Amino acid sequence: MIKYDRLWSTLKEREISQYRLIKDFGIDKAQLHWLRKNMVVKTIILNNLCRILNCRIEDIMEYVPDEDTD
């Protein structure tokens, strides 16, 4: 599973609020909702976030193997 938990830490470190992402950088509220819920997002959104935050993709997302449900 792809998780976006690191995004929220990176935002805090950079002192950039979700409000600022929406108002100053044009990130859609729905996109932030999808990220918060670890849902599918377009790569252009991830690209924009890396550009805005001046960070690498691993500062925004990580792969976590699914737990076996056997």
N, C-alpha and C positions, 0 to 999 in steps of 0.2 A: 504494500500500500504506500502511496505517496502521501506524505504529511507536510503541512505547511506551518507547523508550530514554530519553526525557526524564524519565519517572517516576523512574527510578533515580537520576538526578542530583538531582532535586527532593527525594527522600527523604534523600539524603546531605546536601544543604544544610540541610534542616530537622532533621537528626539524629534521624530516625525510622527504626528498623530494620523489616525485614520481620516479625521476631518480634513487635514491638510492634503492627504493623498487624493481625496475627492475634490476639494475646492481648488487647490493650487496645481495639481498634476493631472486632473481629469480621469482619475480611476473611478469606475462605476461602483456604486454601492453594492450592486448585485455581484460583481466580481469579488469584492471583499467578503461577501456572504459565502460564496462558493469556496473561497480560500479558507475561511473559518471552519467550514464543514468538511474540508479535505475532499472536495468534489473536483471534477474535471475542469481545468481552466485552459484557455488557449495559450500557446507558447508566446504569443505576442505580449500577453499580459505579464508573463514571467520576465520577458525581455525588458519591458518597460519598468518593472519594479527594480530589476538589477541596475538599469540606467539611473533611475531616480535615486536609489539608495547607494549607488556606487559600490556595488557588492558583487559577489559571485553567486551562482545559482545555489550552491550548497549553503549559503547564508539565508536562503529563503525556504528551501525544501529539502527533504530527505526521504530515502527509501527505507521502509521498515517492513521486513518480511511478514506476511500474514501468518498468524498462528494456525497450526494444523487443527482441524476440527474432527479428527478421526475418533 
